[in-house]
Amino acid sequence: MVIMGILSPKVLMLGLTDGNIERMKKGFPIKITAVTHPAAKDILGGIEVVIFYGQTEELIRESVEKANLIGEKTKVVEKITKSNN
């Protein structure tokens, strides 16, 4: 179950269950769209939300590539650290 709500027009809240976390740890990201979650249509507009888990950035990348959520044309932004922000 994913619980969604808006506190203000610029804040999207998502609640994840232990079951959600366990599925993500097994390599199954959560994809939320107006089609998969019709009640969220007004909140999402045309935006798709994908939530994934990984112990490292590389494992996250592998997970989303395996799920066909990113491809060759996807722009991957490097993580922000104190040295590059």
C-alpha positions in Angstrom: 0.0 0.0 0.0 1.2 3.5 -0.8 -0.5 6.4 1.0 -0.3 9.7 -0.7 -1.3 13.1 0.4 -0.5 16.8 -0.2 0.2 19.2 2.6 0.7 22.1 0.2 0.9 22.4 -3.6 4.7 21.7 -3.4 4.8 18.7 -1.0 4.0 15.2 -1.9 3.9 12.7 1.0 4.3 9.0 0.5 4.0 6.3 3.2 5.6 2.9 2.7 4.8 -0.3 4.5 7.3 -2.9 5.6 6.0 -5.0 2.7 6.8 -2.2 0.2 10.3 -2.0 1.6 10.8 -5.8 1.4 9.6 -5.9 -2.2 12.0 -3.0 -3.1 14.9 -4.8 -1.4 14.1 -7.8 -3.7 14.5 -5.5 -6.8 10.9 -4.5 -7.4 10.6 -0.7 -7.5 7.2 1.0 -6.8 5.8 2.9 -9.8 2.9 5.2 -9.1 0.9 6.6 -12.0 -2.7 7.9 -12.5 -3.4 4.5 -14.1 -2.0 2.3 -11.3 -3.4 4.6 -8.6 -6.5 6.3 -10.0 -7.3 8.1 -6.8 -4.0 9.9 -7.2 -4.8 11.4 -10.6 -5.5 14.9 -9.3 -2.4 14.8 -7.1 0.0 13.5 -9.8 -1.3 15.2 -12.9 0.8 13.6 -15.6 3.8 12.8 -13.4 4.9 9.3 -12.7 6.6 8.6 -9.4 9.1 5.7 -9.0 10.4 4.7 -5.6 13.3 2.3 -5.4 15.8 0.9 -2.9 19.5 0.0 -3.0 22.3 -0.1 -0.5 24.5 1.8 -3.0 23.9 4.2 -5.9 25.2 1.5 -8.3 22.7 -1.1 -6.9 19.9 1.4 -7.4 21.0 2.0 -11.0 21.0 -1.7 -11.6 17.6 -2.1 -10.1 15.9 0.5 -12.2 17.7 -0.7 -15.4 16.5 -4.2 -14.7 13.0 -2.9 -14.3 13.3 -1.0 -17.6 12.6 2.3 -15.8 15.7 4.0 -17.3 17.5 3.5 -20.6 20.2 4.9 -22.8 18.5 8.3 -23.1 17.9 8.7 -19.4 19.9 11.5 -17.8 21.3 10.3 -14.5 22.3 13.1 -12.2 25.2 12.3 -9.8 24.6 12.4 -6.1 25.1 15.8 -4.4 27.8 15.9 -1.9 29.3 18.8 0.1 32.2 18.9 -2.4 30.1 19.4 -5.5 27.1 21.5 -4.4 
